[in-house]
Amino acid sequence: MSKENVMEFIKKYTMIIVLVLVTGFFAWKTGGKILLPQNINNLIAQNAYVFVLATGMLLCILTGGNIDLSVGSVVCFVGAVGATLMENKGVNVWVAIIVMLLVGLAIGAWQGFWIAFVHVPPFITTLAGMLVFRGLSNVVLDGMTISIKNELFINLFGGGAECYIPDLFGMEGFNLTCMLAGVIAVTLFVIIQLKGYLTKKSKGYETGSFSSLLIKTVVLSAVILWFAFSLSKYKGIPTALVWVLVIVLIYGYITSMTTTGRYFYAVGGNEKATKLSGINTNKVYFLAYANMGLLSALAGMLTIARMTSAQPTYGQNYEMDAIGSCFIGGASAYGGTGTVPGVIVGAVLMGVINLGMSIMGVDANYQKVVKGLVLLAAVIFDVVSKKKSE
Amino acid sequence: MAKILLEMKNITKTFPGVKALDNVNLQVEEGEIHALVGENGAGKSTLMNVLSGIYPYGTYEGDIIYNGELCKFAKIKDSEEKGIVIIHQELALIPYMTIGENMFLGNERGKKAKIDWTETYGQADVHLKTVGLKESSRTLIKDIGVGKQQLVEIAKALAKNAKLLILDEPTASLNETDSKALLDLLLKFKEQGMTCIIISHKLNEVAYVADKITVIRDGSTIETLVKGKDEINEDRIIRGMVGREIADRFPKRPDVKIGEVNLEIKDWTVHHPLYTERKVVDDVSLYVRKGEVVGISGLMGAGRTELAMSVFGKSYGTNISGKLIINGKEVHLKNVRDAIDHKIAYVTEDRKGNGLILSNPIKINTTLANLDAVSSHTVIDKDKEYAVAVDYKDKLKTKCPTVEQNVGNLSGGNQQKVLLAKWMFADPDILILDEPTRGIDVGAKYEIYCIINQLVAAGKSVIMISSELPEVLGMSDRIYVMNEGRIVGEVSKEEATQEKIMSCILKSSKGE
């Protein structure tokens, strides 16, 4: 590779390189403990809500660097409502789940309405939401903790001890189902990559070099297989991982492949030009925030299932985790750029830093300092590289 | 021979990968108006940035000799201390500050801890009088027009004791009357001994005001024309700029049969979105036929853009009344989507602000107004999108390495082509082109004119809004003249002259 190619490569995959380096650093510092199957499992289970929220937050940020400060409170409120319905009122689990999703969506729509159609700045609208729904959570729970005993709900959303996809083979010490799922995923991935390459070639479009495609495919496949192998050696596929994968795949597809997804990028890139291209920009804002409400509801369910309880203090600083993941993952503070895979890398990086420092026994207060500095560094990188490209 | 005030010797400036200036020499005599002309990207602005210290000493090669001494400017303040003041193309005034505050921004009167407001506004008023502004220096910038703002910029330069004034495209956003006033002001300063360097694309203005004209092409000085010695006219200057004589600045249109009326606008009235009692467009009626280019001429602020945008799905204004008839049927366009669906396209005058997503690649910009055409069930076919973009790139001869290139990295002319491609892909029958050649160089202009000819040859209707009279005269089959929101004249191609159009405007002006 020539020098220019190397620079290009570093620029394109900065965050992945950083992630590898940081993981390597913690593997060294913790004597390899961070790479133990159990810790890999914990990384996913503990951060499932971050993945979900960050995906939603990305859509808000795409529209122009707008953030949603209310997600932590909404997570808590939805959880509170759900717990009350299931445990105190004896409502059917499925009904409760649907109500929770609807409540989240309604909250998102409420905030989206003010932002999109009345043009109240998102910062103010969601700051208000942050206060309102934190307050309402307290009202609903009456300041108390409700513990959740519904087994179905807990298993469904990845809480408690049995939060794994059941193993079909029952091999001792190794979860074959999980490994098989990994192999299938890799096979599908390779087929899709190859098919895309061949279609392009047959239609005579530019394809990029085959070797770079090969390297990318091999590296990603290896990562997926190693990941599946690690989980197989522990307890298998955590249920939370399934939720994360579903959300990531759906939203990755929407943002990269559909017209609706394109509109989010367009609005963030140049709102006036988008409007004059016949696109309803108000609707785009509305969708971003309504969707954020819906995903907050899902994150709420994951949270109360994991904790097997609902408390008025849940969800605090969740918005910061989501926003941080987006910016670390390469979303621009000005809007218009950022991808779902990027955000996932950002969220994993945050998770690795958290986990690594916890294993090392770093004081929680210093952990916050480090996380804050990492976030600042990521945004500085964005701003400076933007300036250079101008 | 008068004293040489400024000499730039063998200036060479390289950016990574590009030699922007290559051994440029420039001599400016005291008390003259010296024009710099050249195509976009020729290196005029770079040269002036070297002179004013924006690119500090050491980042370029060559010498700057000013007033007999070698200068090593490290920052703008250094050059300003010597009396070299540059006024940039984009106005650098703060709307919600007064004229006086703006004038002394960074150069405040009084002490650091206590601004002397009496002194500030007193001095400001004196300078305003010099540039012929009657406004009080306590007026907010946002309350005066662009023409007057440009004069405030000049007054601001005077407040810095300018001896050498550099103006980068000072009339780019001014109408003809304001431009004339500004140029006359420069001539008046010249009599008082001020030296000016003026960068301009408007060659008629250059010919009017300049004593010497230096032509820059591809980062090198080509020639310096001296008034009275060399022949100075537009064709002569263009020859220097492009290295060849453009025999005909407007391509000949093959015989296009003009068909039936395609769009008719009747009794169209639009009110200002904020000051709702003010009529911006007042009872306008016009029509355009198939295969016809209709020009709309007028001064800045005549309401042409507002007319176009209000027709384009009410994207401007309130209380819009009047009838729109397309192909003989009355239509009501509620929003931009409606307008596009009725095969209207509006190509904005402000390609950076309202037209393109600069941070996105060419292909995404090309398909934005018609994404449905490259997608099925809202899923985008990226291969098809790429193919479309390449197709339009070839058709319009857009110069770019690939269509993955971000639009922000293209030159003005190529950006304009991408914008045109975007709207051509939306497959309209009626195109409203608002200042389609603003700020692009002579060669690209010619290509845009060719595209317009192709469009009408395909039976489309084109409404072209333009402030450049030669362009309107050269391209239109019929011309409407607009002033103060009203149509004040309609002239056919045969009877149209610059004088005729200007007199339509002047006669209709209510006067200030």
Boltz contact constraints between the chains, C-beta under 6 A:
constraints:
  - contact:
      token1: [A, 203]
      token2: [B, 383]
      max_distance: 6.0
  - contact:
      token1: [A, 205]
      token2: [B, 383]
      max_distance: 6.0
  - contact:
      token1: [A, 205]
      token2: [B, 386]
      max_distance: 6.0
  - contact:
      token1: [A, 257]
      token2: [B, 379]
      max_distance: 6.0
  - contact:
      token1: [A, 257]
      token2: [B, 380]
      max_distance: 6.0
  - contact:
      token1: [A, 258]
      token2: [B, 378]
      max_distance: 6.0
  - contact:
      token1: [A, 258]
      token2: [B, 379]
      max_distance: 6.0
  - contact:
      token1: [A, 259]
      token2: [B, 371]
      max_distance: 6.0
  - contact:
      token1: [A, 259]
      token2: [B, 375]
      max_distance: 6.0
  - contact:
      token1: [A, 259]
      token2: [B, 378]
      max_distance: 6.0
  - contact:
      token1: [A, 269]
      token2: [B, 357]
      max_distance: 6.0
  - contact:
      token1: [A, 269]
      token2: [B, 359]
      max_distance: 6.0
  - contact:
      token1: [A, 269]
      token2: [B, 360]
      max_distance: 6.0
  - contact:
      token1: [A, 270]
      token2: [B, 357]
      max_distance: 6.0
  - contact:
      token1: [A, 272]
      token2: [B, 354]
      max_distance: 6.0
  - contact:
      token1: [A, 273]
      token2: [B, 354]
      max_distance: 6.0
  - contact:
      token1: [A, 273]
      token2: [B, 355]
      max_distance: 6.0
  - contact:
      token1: [A, 273]
      token2: [B, 356]
      max_distance: 6.0
  - contact:
      token1: [A, 273]
      token2: [B, 357]
      max_distance: 6.0
  - contact:
      token1: [A, 276]
      token2: [B, 354]
      max_distance: 6.0
  - contact:
      token1: [A, 277]
      token2: [B, 368]
      max_distance: 6.0
  - contact:
      token1: [A, 277]
      token2: [B, 369]
      max_distance: 6.0
  - contact:
      token1: [A, 278]
      token2: [B, 336]
      max_distance: 6.0
  - contact:
      token1: [A, 278]
      token2: [B, 337]
      max_distance: 6.0
  - contact:
      token1: [A, 278]
      token2: [B, 340]
      max_distance: 6.0
  - contact:
      token1: [A, 278]
      token2: [B, 369]
      max_distance: 6.0
  - contact:
      token1: [A, 336]
      token2: [B, 359]
      max_distance: 6.0
